Amino acid sequence: MENKLSAAMADYLKIIYLLEKEKKVARVSDIGRKMEVRKASVVSAVNYLKRAELIQHERYGFITLTPRGKQAAEAINRKYEILLDFLQNTVKTGENRAKEEASKIQHLISAESTDKIQLLVNTLNKSSKVIKVKPKSKGKTKKRA
């Protein structure tokens, strides 16, 4: 179902989900601050998501996810978290770049492919052996005669 949402609408839904987890409800001003957009943009997105029956919102009131909206938001957030974990801990991408790239990829990748990435990460984590590498000596080496 979240595949029918544009990337922008999926981002709004995810932010509402995260705000709801943090504060129990979301407000237009909170969403605008998190996404660094104007209130007018948020109101437009909120109206769209309300028509899609993904959120509940009364004018000037709190925004909450419907059960369907929560399910879609959890799927979107799950993709992001799996991709972020993969990029940071498996590929060893830096934190900021990993967040940026996970945000972009989450809109392009299927749930099936995300599940396979998760399976790969789990397999690699189980089979990884820690290899201790002895650091090279910084001192001078003695020459043999």
N, CA, C and O atoms as CSV, one atom per row, in Angstrom:
chain,resi,resn,atom,element,x,y,z
A,1,MET,N,N,0.809,-1.187,0.000
A,1,MET,CA,C,0.000,0.000,0.000
A,1,MET,C,C,0.859,1.260,0.000
A,1,MET,O,O,0.507,2.229,-0.673
A,2,GLU,N,N,1.995,1.282,0.744
A,2,GLU,CA,C,2.810,2.475,0.755
A,2,GLU,C,C,3.465,2.728,-0.587
A,2,GLU,O,O,3.942,3.833,-0.841
A,3,ASN,N,N,3.497,1.717,-1.459
A,3,ASN,CA,C,4.069,1.888,-2.786
A,3,ASN,C,C,3.280,2.891,-3.611
A,3,ASN,O,O,3.822,3.479,-4.547
A,4,LYS,N,N,2.005,3.099,-3.280
A,4,LYS,CA,C,1.179,4.039,-4.011
A,4,LYS,C,C,1.453,5.473,-3.589
A,4,LYS,O,O,1.042,6.403,-4.283
A,5,LEU,N,N,2.126,5.673,-2.483
A,5,LEU,CA,C,2.452,7.009,-2.010
A,5,LEU,C,C,3.688,7.526,-2.717
A,5,LEU,O,O,4.611,6.767,-3.012
A,6,SER,N,N,3.701,8.819,-2.989
A,6,SER,CA,C,4.915,9.425,-3.527
A,6,SER,C,C,5.968,9.412,-2.419
A,6,SER,O,O,5.650,9.200,-1.249
A,7,ALA,N,N,7.209,9.638,-2.799
A,7,ALA,CA,C,8.286,9.670,-1.810
A,7,ALA,C,C,8.013,10.755,-0.769
A,7,ALA,O,O,8.242,10.546,0.422
A,8,ALA,N,N,7.530,11.899,-1.212
A,8,ALA,CA,C,7.252,13.001,-0.282
A,8,ALA,C,C,6.157,12.623,0.708
A,8,ALA,O,O,6.289,12.883,1.904
A,9,MET,N,N,5.085,12.015,0.228
A,9,MET,CA,C,3.984,11.628,1.119
A,9,MET,C,C,4.429,10.534,2.084
A,9,MET,O,O,4.010,10.515,3.241
A,10,ALA,N,N,5.273,9.629,1.610
A,10,ALA,CA,C,5.817,8.588,2.490
A,10,ALA,C,C,6.669,9.221,3.588
A,10,ALA,O,O,6.636,8.777,4.735
A,11,ASP,N,N,7.430,10.257,3.235
A,11,ASP,CA,C,8.239,10.955,4.238
A,11,ASP,C,C,7.358,11.620,5.294
A,11,ASP,O,O,7.650,11.544,6.488
A,12,TYR,N,N,6.284,12.268,4.856
A,12,TYR,CA,C,5.355,12.881,5.810
A,12,TYR,C,C,4.765,11.816,6.738
A,12,TYR,O,O,4.698,12.011,7.952
A,13,LEU,N,N,4.347,10.709,6.168
A,13,LEU,CA,C,3.740,9.643,6.965
A,13,LEU,C,C,4.732,9.106,7.991
A,13,LEU,O,O,4.371,8.848,9.140
A,14,LYS,N,N,5.968,8.941,7.573
A,14,LYS,CA,C,7.004,8.441,8.481
A,14,LYS,C,C,7.260,9.432,9.617
A,14,LYS,O,O,7.409,9.023,10.769
A,15,ILE,N,N,7.311,10.720,9.310
A,15,ILE,CA,C,7.531,11.735,10.340
A,15,ILE,C,C,6.373,11.742,11.336
A,15,ILE,O,O,6.587,11.841,12.545
A,16,ILE,N,N,5.151,11.638,10.826
A,16,ILE,CA,C,3.984,11.575,11.715
A,16,ILE,C,C,4.102,10.359,12.634
A,16,ILE,O,O,3.833,10.449,13.831
A,17,TYR,N,N,4.502,9.238,12.072
A,17,TYR,CA,C,4.694,8.007,12.847
A,17,TYR,C,C,5.731,8.214,13.958
A,17,TYR,O,O,5.500,7.839,15.107
A,18,LEU,N,N,6.863,8.806,13.609
A,18,LEU,CA,C,7.929,9.016,14.590
A,18,LEU,C,C,7.504,10.011,15.670
A,18,LEU,O,O,7.805,9.820,16.848
A,19,LEU,N,N,6.802,11.076,15.265
A,19,LEU,CA,C,6.305,12.045,16.244
A,19,LEU,C,C,5.268,11.408,17.168
A,19,LEU,O,O,5.240,11.676,18.369
A,20,GLU,N,N,4.427,10.571,16.592
A,20,GLU,CA,C,3.406,9.886,17.393
A,20,GLU,C,C,4.068,8.965,18.424
A,20,GLU,O,O,3.607,8.876,19.562
A,21,LYS,N,N,5.139,8.285,18.029
A,21,LYS,CA,C,5.865,7.419,18.963
A,21,LYS,C,C,6.499,8.246,20.081
A,21,LYS,O,O,6.532,7.834,21.241
A,22,GLU,N,N,6.997,9.414,19.703
A,22,GLU,CA,C,7.702,10.268,20.659
A,22,GLU,C,C,6.741,11.052,21.561
A,22,GLU,O,O,6.939,11.129,22.774
A,23,LYS,N,N,5.695,11.633,20.954
A,23,LYS,CA,C,4.818,12.554,21.695
A,23,LYS,C,C,3.361,12.107,21.776
A,23,LYS,O,O,2.527,12.835,22.315
A,24,LYS,N,N,3.044,10.948,21.262
A,24,LYS,CA,C,1.675,10.388,21.210
A,24,LYS,C,C,0.819,10.998,20.098
A,24,LYS,O,O,-0.092,10.337,19.599
A,25,VAL,N,N,1.087,12.228,19.704
A,25,VAL,CA,C,0.360,12.885,18.611
A,25,VAL,C,C,1.338,13.754,17.833
A,25,VAL,O,O,2.437,14.047,18.305
A,26,ALA,N,N,0.930,14.162,16.643
A,26,ALA,CA,C,1.742,15.076,15.837
A,26,ALA,C,C,0.948,16.357,15.620
A,26,ALA,O,O,-0.283,16.352,15.632
A,27,ARG,N,N,1.664,17.438,15.424
A,27,ARG,CA,C,1.055,18.728,15.092
A,27,ARG,C,C,1.669,19.205,13.785
A,27,ARG,O,O,2.783,18.819,13.432
A,28,VAL,N,N,0.935,20.041,13.077
A,28,VAL,CA,C,1.432,20.599,11.819
A,28,VAL,C,C,2.773,21.291,12.051
A,28,VAL,O,O,3.704,21.115,11.264
A,29,SER,N,N,2.879,22.070,13.118
A,29,SER,CA,C,4.124,22.801,13.390
A,29,SER,C,C,5.288,21.847,13.664
A,29,SER,O,O,6.414,22.110,13.241
A,30,ASP,N,N,5.027,20.742,14.369
A,30,ASP,CA,C,6.082,19.753,14.650
A,30,ASP,C,C,6.583,19.104,13.358
A,30,ASP,O,O,7.783,18.914,13.164
A,31,ILE,N,N,5.648,18.775,12.496
A,31,ILE,CA,C,6.008,18.145,11.217
A,31,ILE,C,C,6.833,19.114,10.383
A,31,ILE,O,O,7.854,18.735,9.809
A,32,GLY,N,N,6.389,20.361,10.317
A,32,GLY,CA,C,7.116,21.382,9.559
A,32,GLY,C,C,8.537,21.556,10.051
A,32,GLY,O,O,9.468,21.664,9.254
A,33,ARG,N,N,8.707,21.585,11.378
A,33,ARG,CA,C,10.041,21.732,11.954
A,33,ARG,C,C,10.923,20.544,11.602
A,33,ARG,O,O,12.065,20.714,11.175
A,34,LYS,N,N,10.386,19.339,11.782
A,34,LYS,CA,C,11.172,18.121,11.506
A,34,LYS,C,C,11.591,18.038,10.039
A,34,LYS,O,O,12.711,17.637,9.722
A,35,MET,N,N,10.675,18.423,9.151
A,35,MET,CA,C,10.936,18.275,7.718
A,35,MET,C,C,11.523,19.536,7.091
A,35,MET,O,O,11.887,19.549,5.915
A,36,GLU,N,N,11.609,20.597,7.896
A,36,GLU,CA,C,12.137,21.876,7.425
A,36,GLU,C,C,11.356,22.398,6.222
A,36,GLU,O,O,11.932,22.796,5.210
A,37,VAL,N,N,10.017,22.385,6.359
A,37,VAL,CA,C,9.128,22.913,5.320
A,37,VAL,C,C,8.119,23.863,5.969
A,37,VAL,O,O,7.932,23.855,7.185
A,38,ARG,N,N,7.475,24.678,5.134
A,38,ARG,CA,C,6.482,25.631,5.628
A,38,ARG,C,C,5.192,24.919,6.014
A,38,ARG,O,O,4.900,23.818,5.548
A,39,LYS,N,N,4.433,25.578,6.875
A,39,LYS,CA,C,3.162,25.012,7.336
A,39,LYS,C,C,2.223,24.726,6.172
A,39,LYS,O,O,1.502,23.729,6.190
A,40,ALA,N,N,2.223,25.589,5.162
A,40,ALA,CA,C,1.330,25.391,4.014
A,40,ALA,C,C,1.615,24.062,3.322
A,40,ALA,O,O,0.692,23.381,2.877
A,41,SER,N,N,2.888,23.694,3.232
A,41,SER,CA,C,3.258,22.414,2.622
A,41,SER,C,C,2.766,21.253,3.476
A,41,SER,O,O,2.282,20.248,2.956
A,42,VAL,N,N,2.893,21.399,4.780
A,42,VAL,CA,C,2.443,20.351,5.696
A,42,VAL,C,C,0.928,20.187,5.604
A,42,VAL,O,O,0.424,19.065,5.543
A,43,VAL,N,N,0.206,21.305,5.595
A,43,VAL,CA,C,-1.259,21.254,5.526
A,43,VAL,C,C,-1.704,20.545,4.256
A,43,VAL,O,O,-2.639,19.745,4.283
A,44,SER,N,N,-1.044,20.834,3.154
A,44,SER,CA,C,-1.370,20.179,1.885
A,44,SER,C,C,-1.156,18.664,1.985
A,44,SER,O,O,-2.006,17.882,1.559
A,45,ALA,N,N,-0.032,18.268,2.542
A,45,ALA,CA,C,0.274,16.841,2.702
A,45,ALA,C,C,-0.707,16.180,3.668
A,45,ALA,O,O,-1.167,15.066,3.421
A,46,VAL,N,N,-1.021,16.854,4.749
A,46,VAL,CA,C,-1.959,16.320,5.741
A,46,VAL,C,C,-3.325,16.096,5.101
A,46,VAL,O,O,-3.964,15.070,5.334
A,47,ASN,N,N,-3.766,17.049,4.303
A,47,ASN,CA,C,-5.058,16.895,3.619
A,47,ASN,C,C,-5.044,15.689,2.691
A,47,ASN,O,O,-6.020,14.941,2.629
A,48,TYR,N,N,-3.950,15.495,1.973
A,48,TYR,CA,C,-3.822,14.343,1.075
A,48,TYR,C,C,-3.877,13.033,1.875
A,48,TYR,O,O,-4.616,12.113,1.524
A,49,LEU,N,N,-3.096,12.966,2.939
A,49,LEU,CA,C,-3.039,11.747,3.754
A,49,LEU,C,C,-4.374,11.467,4.444
A,49,LEU,O,O,-4.741,10.310,4.653
A,50,LYS,N,N,-5.093,12.523,4.794
A,50,LYS,CA,C,-6.420,12.353,5.394
A,50,LYS,C,C,-7.396,11.779,4.365
A,50,LYS,O,O,-8.168,10.870,4.673
A,51,ARG,N,N,-7.358,12.315,3.141
A,51,ARG,CA,C,-8.227,11.789,2.078
A,51,ARG,C,C,-7.903,10.330,1.773
A,51,ARG,O,O,-8.787,9.550,1.420
A,52,ALA,N,N,-6.641,9.972,1.912
A,52,ALA,CA,C,-6.212,8.586,1.677
A,52,ALA,C,C,-6.514,7.686,2.882
A,52,ALA,O,O,-6.209,6.494,2.870
A,53,GLU,N,N,-7.115,8.272,3.915
A,53,GLU,CA,C,-7.491,7.549,5.134
A,53,GLU,C,C,-6.297,6.932,5.865
A,53,GLU,O,O,-6.390,5.856,6.457
A,54,LEU,N,N,-5.179,7.645,5.803
A,54,LEU,CA,C,-3.978,7.191,6.494
A,54,LEU,C,C,-3.784,7.910,7.825
A,54,LEU,O,O,-3.071,7.431,8.706
A,55,ILE,N,N,-4.433,9.074,7.957
A,55,ILE,CA,C,-4.357,9.837,9.205
A,55,ILE,C,C,-5.737,10.373,9.567
A,55,ILE,O,O,-6.654,10.418,8.748
A,56,GLN,N,N,-5.841,10.776,10.830
A,56,GLN,CA,C,-7.029,11.501,11.294
A,56,GLN,C,C,-6.565,12.890,11.690
A,56,GLN,O,O,-5.530,13.044,12.338
A,57,HIS,N,N,-7.334,13.908,11.299
A,57,HIS,CA,C,-6.952,15.272,11.638
A,57,HIS,C,C,-8.158,16.179,11.573
A,57,HIS,O,O,-8.892,16.194,10.585
A,58,GLU,N,N,-8.353,16.929,12.629
A,58,GLU,CA,C,-9.367,17.979,12.641
A,58,GLU,C,C,-8.629,19.303,12.517
A,58,GLU,O,O,-7.534,19.464,13.056
A,59,ARG,N,N,-9.218,20.230,11.822
A,59,ARG,CA,C,-8.589,21.537,11.608
A,59,ARG,C,C,-8.062,22.090,12.940
A,59,ARG,O,O,-8.786,22.142,13.935
A,60,TYR,N,N,-6.805,22.495,12.938
A,60,TYR,CA,C,-6.089,23.027,14.101
A,60,TYR,C,C,-5.920,22.001,15.228
A,60,TYR,O,O,-5.569,22.365,16.350
A,61,GLY,N,N,-6.163,20.751,14.935
A,61,GLY,CA,C,-6.059,19.718,15.962
A,61,GLY,C,C,-4.837,18.835,15.775
A,61,GLY,O,O,-3.975,19.086,14.933
A,62,PHE,N,N,-4.797,17.800,16.586
A,62,PHE,CA,C,-3.712,16.831,16.526
A,62,PHE,C,C,-3.867,15.939,15.301
A,62,PHE,O,O,-4.954,15.795,14.742
A,63,ILE,N,N,-2.755,15.354,14.907
A,63,ILE,CA,C,-2.735,14.415,13.786
A,63,ILE,C,C,-2.366,13.055,14.357
A,63,ILE,O,O,-1.374,12.923,15.073
A,64,THR,N,N,-3.161,12.052,14.039
A,64,THR,CA,C,-2.860,10.686,14.466
A,64,THR,C,C,-3.014,9.752,13.273
A,64,THR,O,O,-3.775,10.022,12.343
A,65,LEU,N,N,-2.291,8.671,13.321
A,65,LEU,CA,C,-2.367,7.671,12.256
A,65,LEU,C,C,-3.609,6.806,12.426
A,65,LEU,O,O,-4.000,6.477,13.546
A,66,THR,N,N,-4.215,6.447,11.324
A,66,THR,CA,C,-5.265,5.431,11.346
A,66,THR,C,C,-4.557,4.078,11.422
A,66,THR,O,O,-3.345,4.024,11.210
A,67,PRO,N,N,-5.255,2.995,11.714
A,67,PRO,CA,C,-4.593,1.683,11.704
A,67,PRO,C,C,-3.892,1.409,10.364
A,67,PRO,O,O,-2.781,0.879,10.337
A,68,ARG,N,N,-4.544,1.770,9.267
A,68,ARG,CA,C,-3.943,1.578,7.941
A,68,ARG,C,C,-2.706,2.467,7.769
A,68,ARG,O,O,-1.700,2.043,7.199
A,69,GLY,N,N,-2.794,3.692,8.263
A,69,GLY,CA,C,-1.664,4.611,8.188
A,69,GLY,C,C,-0.495,4.139,9.024
A,69,GLY,O,O,0.662,4.257,8.621
A,70,LYS,N,N,-0.808,3.599,10.202
A,70,LYS,CA,C,0.249,3.081,11.071
A,70,LYS,C,C,0.956,1.904,10.407
A,70,LYS,O,O,2.181,1.793,10.464
A,71,GLN,N,N,0.186,1.037,9.786
A,71,GLN,CA,C,0.774,-0.121,9.104
A,71,GLN,C,C,1.697,0.340,7.971
A,71,GLN,O,O,2.799,-0.186,7.816
A,72,ALA,N,N,1.255,1.309,7.190
A,72,ALA,CA,C,2.077,1.824,6.087
A,72,ALA,C,C,3.324,2.513,6.623
A,72,ALA,O,O,4.418,2.315,6.095
A,73,ALA,N,N,3.166,3.318,7.664
A,73,ALA,CA,C,4.303,4.038,8.242
A,73,ALA,C,C,5.327,3.074,8.839
A,73,ALA,O,O,6.532,3.287,8.708
A,74,GLU,N,N,4.850,2.021,9.491
A,74,GLU,CA,C,5.768,1.023,10.050
A,74,GLU,C,C,6.555,0.328,8.946
A,74,GLU,O,O,7.742,0.048,9.114
A,75,ALA,N,N,5.908,0.050,7.823
A,75,ALA,CA,C,6.599,-0.590,6.695
A,75,ALA,C,C,7.659,0.347,6.117
A,75,ALA,O,O,8.764,-0.085,5.789
A,76,ILE,N,N,7.318,1.626,5.996
A,76,ILE,CA,C,8.267,2.622,5.483
A,76,ILE,C,C,9.446,2.747,6.436
A,76,ILE,O,O,10.600,2.727,6.007
A,77,ASN,N,N,9.161,2.875,7.721
A,77,ASN,CA,C,10.217,3.033,8.712
A,77,ASN,C,C,11.090,1.779,8.799
A,77,ASN,O,O,12.303,1.883,8.980
A,78,ARG,N,N,10.489,0.610,8.672
A,78,ARG,CA,C,11.236,-0.653,8.706
A,78,ARG,C,C,12.255,-0.696,7.572
A,78,ARG,O,O,13.409,-1.070,7.781
A,79,LYS,N,N,11.827,-0.313,6.375
A,79,LYS,CA,C,12.757,-0.277,5.239
A,79,LYS,C,C,13.938,0.632,5.558
A,79,LYS,O,O,15.096,0.267,5.354
A,80,TYR,N,N,13.623,1.818,6.062
A,80,TYR,CA,C,14.667,2.787,6.386
A,80,TYR,C,C,15.641,2.214,7.411
A,80,TYR,O,O,16.855,2.300,7.227
A,81,GLU,N,N,15.125,1.638,8.476
A,81,GLU,CA,C,15.977,1.105,9.545
A,81,GLU,C,C,16.864,-0.039,9.045
A,81,GLU,O,O,18.038,-0.114,9.408
A,82,ILE,N,N,16.317,-0.919,8.224
A,82,ILE,CA,C,17.101,-2.031,7.671
A,82,ILE,C,C,18.204,-1.498,6.767
A,82,ILE,O,O,19.352,-1.935,6.855
A,83,LEU,N,N,17.855,-0.554,5.898
A,83,LEU,CA,C,18.845,0.022,4.990
A,83,LEU,C,C,19.912,0.793,5.754
A,83,LEU,O,O,21.097,0.700,5.432
A,84,LEU,N,N,19.502,1.547,6.757
A,84,LEU,CA,C,20.457,2.304,7.561
A,84,LEU,C,C,21.429,1.359,8.263
A,84,LEU,O,O,22.637,1.596,8.263
A,85,ASP,N,N,20.908,0.298,8.856
A,85,ASP,CA,C,21.753,-0.689,9.528
A,85,ASP,C,C,22.734,-1.316,8.536
A,85,ASP,O,O,23.921,-1.457,8.830
A,86,PHE,N,N,22.231,-1.684,7.372
A,86,PHE,CA,C,23.079,-2.291,6.342
A,86,PHE,C,C,24.193,-1.331,5.923
A,86,PHE,O,O,25.359,-1.720,5.858
A,87,LEU,N,N,23.838,-0.094,5.645
A,87,LEU,CA,C,24.829,0.875,5.172
A,87,LEU,C,C,25.856,1.215,6.250
A,87,LEU,O,O,27.049,1.322,5.964
A,88,GLN,N,N,25.397,1.383,7.480
A,88,GLN,CA,C,26.319,1.760,8.547
A,88,GLN,C,C,27.172,0.593,9.038
A,88,GLN,O,O,28.382,0.734,9.209
A,89,ASN,N,N,26.553,-0.540,9.262
A,89,ASN,CA,C,27.252,-1.625,9.949
A,89,ASN,C,C,27.828,-2.704,9.047
A,89,ASN,O,O,28.767,-3.398,9.438
A,90,THR,N,N,27.287,-2.855,7.858
A,90,THR,CA,C,27.814,-3.863,6.941
A,90,THR,C,C,28.731,-3.220,5.907
A,90,THR,O,O,29.847,-3.684,5.676
A,91,VAL,N,N,28.253,-2.162,5.298
A,91,VAL,CA,C,29.026,-1.482,4.254
A,91,VAL,C,C,30.009,-0.484,4.860
A,91,VAL,O,O,30.970,-0.076,4.208
A,92,LYS,N,N,29.764,-0.092,6.116
A,92,LYS,CA,C,30.607,0.849,6.860
A,92,LYS,C,C,30.582,2.253,6.257
A,92,LYS,O,O,31.605,2.936,6.201
A,93,THR,N,N,29.408,2.667,5.810
A,93,THR,CA,C,29.212,4.029,5.329
A,93,THR,C,C,29.099,4.933,6.554
A,93,THR,O,O,28.543,4.530,7.575
A,94,GLY,N,N,29.621,6.146,6.455
A,94,GLY,CA,C,29.515,7.097,7.560
A,94,GLY,C,C,28.064,7.390,7.908
A,94,GLY,O,O,27.174,7.227,7.074
A,95,GLU,N,N,27.829,7.825,9.144
A,95,GLU,CA,C,26.464,8.003,9.652
A,95,GLU,C,C,25.621,8.958,8.804
A,95,GLU,O,O,24.505,8.612,8.417
A,96,ASN,N,N,26.134,10.137,8.514
A,96,ASN,CA,C,25.344,11.119,7.754
A,96,ASN,C,C,25.025,10.630,6.352
A,96,ASN,O,O,23.893,10.751,5.885
A,97,ARG,N,N,26.018,10.083,5.691
A,97,ARG,CA,C,25.790,9.570,4.335
A,97,ARG,C,C,24.831,8.386,4.364
A,97,ARG,O,O,23.965,8.270,3.498
A,98,ALA,N,N,24.977,7.514,5.341
A,98,ALA,CA,C,24.089,6.349,5.461
A,98,ALA,C,C,22.642,6.799,5.640
A,98,ALA,O,O,21.740,6.239,5.016
A,99,LYS,N,N,22.412,7.802,6.483
A,99,LYS,CA,C,21.053,8.321,6.693
A,99,LYS,C,C,20.490,8.907,5.404
A,99,LYS,O,O,19.341,8.652,5.043
A,100,GLU,N,N,21.305,9.687,4.722
A,100,GLU,CA,C,20.873,10.319,3.468
A,100,GLU,C,C,20.537,9.263,2.410
A,100,GLU,O,O,19.502,9.347,1.750
A,101,GLU,N,N,21.405,8.286,2.256
A,101,GLU,CA,C,21.193,7.265,1.232
A,101,GLU,C,C,20.049,6.317,1.592
A,101,GLU,O,O,19.287,5.918,0.711
A,102,ALA,N,N,19.917,5.956,2.848
A,102,ALA,CA,C,18.797,5.102,3.274
A,102,ALA,C,C,17.470,5.811,3.010
A,102,ALA,O,O,16.494,5.185,2.596
A,103,SER,N,N,17.444,7.127,3.254
A,103,SER,CA,C,16.226,7.910,2.995
A,103,SER,C,C,15.838,7.879,1.524
A,103,SER,O,O,14.655,7.830,1.187
A,104,LYS,N,N,16.824,7.908,0.661
A,104,LYS,CA,C,16.546,7.887,-0.782
A,104,LYS,C,C,16.163,6.485,-1.259
A,104,LYS,O,O,15.194,6.314,-1.999
A,105,ILE,N,N,16.927,5.499,-0.833
A,105,ILE,CA,C,16.721,4.127,-1.307
A,105,ILE,C,C,15.386,3.555,-0.839
A,105,ILE,O,O,14.762,2.784,-1.568
A,106,GLN,N,N,14.939,3.919,0.362
A,106,GLN,CA,C,13.710,3.343,0.927
A,106,GLN,C,C,12.510,3.525,0.012
A,106,GLN,O,O,11.563,2.741,0.062
A,107,HIS,N,N,12.546,4.560,-0.825
A,107,HIS,CA,C,11.415,4.825,-1.721
A,107,HIS,C,C,11.496,4.010,-3.013
A,107,HIS,O,O,10.515,3.900,-3.747
A,108,LEU,N,N,12.648,3.453,-3.277
A,108,LEU,CA,C,12.875,2.753,-4.542
A,108,LEU,C,C,12.864,1.235,-4.409
A,108,LEU,O,O,12.638,0.522,-5.386
A,109,ILE,N,N,13.104,0.753,-3.217
A,109,ILE,CA,C,13.303,-0.682,-3.019
A,109,ILE,C,C,11.998,-1.351,-2.576
A,109,ILE,O,O,11.192,-0.762,-1.855
A,110,SER,N,N,11.817,-2.571,-3.017
A,110,SER,CA,C,10.607,-3.320,-2.639
A,110,SER,C,C,10.771,-3.905,-1.238
A,110,SER,O,O,11.883,-4.029,-0.726
A,111,ALA,N,N,9.654,-4.258,-0.638
A,111,ALA,CA,C,9.675,-4.914,0.675
A,111,ALA,C,C,10.414,-6.246,0.579
A,111,ALA,O,O,11.131,-6.635,1.502
A,112,GLU,N,N,10.236,-6.940,-0.540
A,112,GLU,CA,C,10.904,-8.229,-0.740
A,112,GLU,C,C,12.423,-8.064,-0.745
A,112,GLU,O,O,13.134,-8.834,-0.099
A,113,SER,N,N,12.919,-7.072,-1.466
A,113,SER,CA,C,14.365,-6.841,-1.505
A,113,SER,C,C,14.888,-6.403,-0.144
A,113,SER,O,O,15.987,-6.786,0.258
A,114,THR,N,N,14.103,-5.604,0.561
A,114,THR,CA,C,14.495,-5.180,1.905
A,114,THR,C,C,14.614,-6.390,2.825
A,114,THR,O,O,15.552,-6.485,3.615
A,115,ASP,N,N,13.668,-7.307,2.722
A,115,ASP,CA,C,13.718,-8.533,3.524
A,115,ASP,C,C,14.975,-9.339,3.208
A,115,ASP,O,O,15.587,-9.916,4.107
A,116,LYS,N,N,15.357,-9.379,1.944
A,116,LYS,CA,C,16.555,-10.129,1.547
A,116,LYS,C,C,17.822,-9.462,2.073
A,116,LYS,O,O,18.776,-10.146,2.443
A,117,ILE,N,N,17.834,-8.136,2.109
A,117,ILE,CA,C,18.977,-7.425,2.695
A,117,ILE,C,C,19.063,-7.753,4.179
A,117,ILE,O,O,20.151,-7.994,4.702
A,118,GLN,N,N,17.925,-7.762,4.855
A,118,GLN,CA,C,17.897,-8.102,6.282
A,118,GLN,C,C,18.413,-9.522,6.506
A,118,GLN,O,O,19.176,-9.766,7.441
A,119,LEU,N,N,18.005,-10.445,5.663
A,119,LEU,CA,C,18.461,-11.829,5.749
A,119,LEU,C,C,19.975,-11.908,5.540
A,119,LEU,O,O,20.666,-12.629,6.260
A,120,LEU,N,N,20.487,-11.172,4.562
A,120,LEU,CA,C,21.924,-11.127,4.299
A,120,LEU,C,C,22.674,-10.600,5.515
A,120,LEU,O,O,23.671,-11.189,5.935
A,121,VAL,N,N,22.206,-9.505,6.075
A,121,VAL,CA,C,22.852,-8.916,7.250
A,121,VAL,C,C,22.850,-9.907,8.412
A,121,VAL,O,O,23.868,-10.084,9.081
A,122,ASN,N,N,21.711,-10.551,8.651
A,122,ASN,CA,C,21.626,-11.543,9.734
A,122,ASN,C,C,22.606,-12.685,9.512
A,122,ASN,O,O,23.269,-13.128,10.450
A,123,THR,N,N,22.701,-13.162,8.275
A,123,THR,CA,C,23.618,-14.253,7.938
A,123,THR,C,C,25.064,-13.825,8.146
A,123,THR,O,O,25.859,-14.567,8.723
A,124,LEU,N,N,25.406,-12.627,7.676
A,124,LEU,CA,C,26.772,-12.127,7.842
A,124,LEU,C,C,27.116,-11.945,9.316
A,124,LEU,O,O,28.231,-12.250,9.740
A,125,ASN,N,N,26.170,-11.453,10.086
A,125,ASN,CA,C,26.417,-11.252,11.521
A,125,ASN,C,C,26.647,-12.571,12.246
A,125,ASN,O,O,27.467,-12.635,13.163
A,126,LYS,N,N,25.940,-13.617,11.851
A,126,LYS,CA,C,26.088,-14.924,12.489
A,126,LYS,C,C,27.403,-15.589,12.109
A,126,LYS,O,O,28.016,-16.269,12.931
A,127,SER,N,N,27.841,-15.395,10.862
A,127,SER,CA,C,29.013,-16.116,10.382
A,127,SER,C,C,30.306,-15.325,10.515
A,127,SER,O,O,31.387,-15.867,10.289
A,128,SER,N,N,30.209,-14.066,10.875
A,128,SER,CA,C,31.417,-13.244,10.983
A,128,SER,C,C,32.283,-13.709,12.138
A,128,SER,O,O,31.810,-13.952,13.249
A,129,LYS,N,N,33.548,-13.823,11.842
A,129,LYS,CA,C,34.520,-14.146,12.877
A,129,LYS,C,C,35.356,-12.895,13.106
A,129,LYS,O,O,35.745,-12.210,12.160
A,130,VAL,N,N,35.619,-12.614,14.347
A,130,VAL,CA,C,36.439,-11.457,14.668
A,130,VAL,C,C,37.893,-11.842,14.423
A,130,VAL,O,O,38.391,-12.824,14.972
A,131,ILE,N,N,38.554,-11.063,13.602
A,131,ILE,CA,C,39.960,-11.307,13.288
A,131,ILE,C,C,40.768,-10.181,13.920
A,131,ILE,O,O,40.593,-9.011,13.580
A,132,LYS,N,N,41.634,-10.538,14.824
A,132,LYS,CA,C,42.470,-9.527,15.462
A,132,LYS,C,C,43.708,-9.326,14.605
A,132,LYS,O,O,44.419,-10.270,14.261
A,133,VAL,N,N,43.936,-8.082,14.277
A,133,VAL,CA,C,45.098,-7.741,13.463
A,133,VAL,C,C,46.111,-7.053,14.362
A,133,VAL,O,O,45.800,-6.088,15.060
A,134,LYS,N,N,47.334,-7.576,14.325
A,134,LYS,CA,C,48.399,-7.010,15.129
A,134,LYS,C,C,48.876,-5.725,14.456
A,134,LYS,O,O,49.246,-5.747,13.282
A,135,PRO,N,N,48.872,-4.603,15.183
A,135,PRO,CA,C,49.326,-3.357,14.560
A,135,PRO,C,C,50.810,-3.434,14.235
A,135,PRO,O,O,51.588,-4.086,14.931
A,136,LYS,N,N,51.178,-2.751,13.160
A,136,LYS,CA,C,52.588,-2.721,12.774
A,136,LYS,C,C,53.370,-1.932,13.807
A,136,LYS,O,O,52.889,-0.944,14.363
A,137,SER,N,N,54.583,-2.392,14.046
A,137,SER,CA,C,55.456,-1.725,14.998
A,137,SER,C,C,55.877,-0.376,14.436
A,137,SER,O,O,56.242,-0.265,13.266
A,138,LYS,N,N,55.822,0.659,15.291
A,138,LYS,CA,C,56.219,1.989,14.841
A,138,LYS,C,C,57.696,2.241,15.115
A,138,LYS,O,O,58.280,3.195,14.601
A,139,GLY,N,N,58.283,1.391,15.918
A,139,GLY,CA,C,59.688,1.556,16.263
A,139,GLY,C,C,60.597,1.045,15.156
A,139,GLY,O,O,60.146,0.436,14.187
A,140,LYS,N,N,61.898,1.310,15.324
A,140,LYS,CA,C,62.864,0.842,14.342
A,140,LYS,C,C,63.084,-0.646,14.534
A,140,LYS,O,O,63.109,-1.147,15.658
A,141,THR,N,N,63.241,-1.335,13.432
A,141,THR,CA,C,63.505,-2.765,13.512
A,141,THR,C,C,65.004,-2.988,13.526
A,141,THR,O,O,65.767,-2.245,12.909
A,142,LYS,N,N,65.407,-4.020,14.237
A,142,LYS,CA,C,66.826,-4.342,14.308
A,142,LYS,C,C,67.222,-5.118,13.072
A,142,LYS,O,O,66.495,-5.996,12.608
A,143,LYS,N,N,68.381,-4.780,12.551
A,143,LYS,CA,C,68.902,-5.505,11.402
A,143,LYS,C,C,69.687,-6.695,11.904
A,143,LYS,O,O,70.416,-6.622,12.894
A,144,ARG,N,N,69.516,-7.797,11.187
A,144,ARG,CA,C,70.275,-8.990,11.535
A,144,ARG,C,C,71.618,-8.943,10.835
A,144,ARG,O,O,71.757,-8.462,9.711
A,145,ALA,N,N,72.574,-9.451,11.533
A,145,ALA,CA,C,73.913,-9.443,10.966
A,145,ALA,C,C,74.180,-10.681,10.175
A,145,ALA,O,O,75.269,-10.839,9.623
